[in-house]
Amino acid sequence: MFKHILVPLDGSKLAEAALPVAASLSQALRAPVTLLHVIEQDAPEAVHRDRHLTGADQAERYLAEVAKSCFPVKTKVDWHVHTAAVADVARSIIDHSADEFQPDLIILTSHGNSGMHDLFFGNIAQQVAAGSGTPVLLIKPGQEAAAFQLKHILVPLDNESIHDAVIPIVENLALSYRAELNLICVIPTLATLSGEQAAAGALMPNTTTEYLNMEEDIARKHFQGHLGAFKKKNISATADIVRGDPAPVITDSAETIHADLIVFGTHGRAGLDAFWNRSVAAAVARRTDIPVLLVPLS
């Protein structure tokens, strides 16, 4: 589970949207936090009138103040400033995670407003999520930093057993927050198949339809096993099997149940383009304002 949380910050209010979530998780999971600032090469002092830390001393003072003011007194919060200016901030965050801090979770703001902030938050968060072997929690910045509540956790699964690797994580979160787990499996229809499956569906519609029906039966048995295990641990849980296009169906389901978190198992270091162009998790992250936790799978 999450025993050490890393929170990269640049000094802006947009990046600080990650702090209420980090404070809540650190308290609920009793996990220490490390705040990180990477000095960016040729970084502007302000972007869209929002502060952007450019000096080591300034960053040191800022992180110390955040540690004092944004976390419960008993939470262990350290901070680190990478003083050597780098051109690739995302790579520096990934390297720090792998070599120095070895966190179990990285919390990042996924994007900001239009313009340079959108490039900064979106690009860096996307690169870290696609390139890190560490779970990444993507937070969308709102108008104000709100307290983080975790009552409903949506867990999209399919029939591949490798995705069940997220189950211990969501169980721990559910027990820590007394939250309800909502499992969902989206089985495509003939109309929503893509790629080679769409071609097969066009050539053999009856066979493909029967295959999809079998997939639904497998998913139902799969979920019954999980629900039985959750019940033994006194975890409240539901499971739904839905037909349609996975990304919009998952996004709509999350909104309908008022999910506070969506948890995906992802296929690890797939590369930036491969992940963000072909991943259902990435498509959902782009569509929703709900926090999305991406858990790399072995």
Secondary structure by P-SEA (a helix, b strand, c coil): cccbbbbbbccccccccaaaaaaaaaaaacbbbbbbbbbccccccccccbbbbccaaaaaaaaaaaaaccccccbbbbbcccccccccaaaaaaaaaaccccccbbbbcccccccaaaaaaaaaaaaaaaccccbbbbbbbccccccccccbbbbbbccccccccaaaaaaaaaaaacbbbbbbbbbbccccccaaaaaaaaacaaaaaaaaaaaaaaaaaaaaaaaaaaaaacccbbbbbbbcccaaaaaaaaaaacccbbbbbccccccaaaaaaccaaaaaaaccccbbbbbbcc
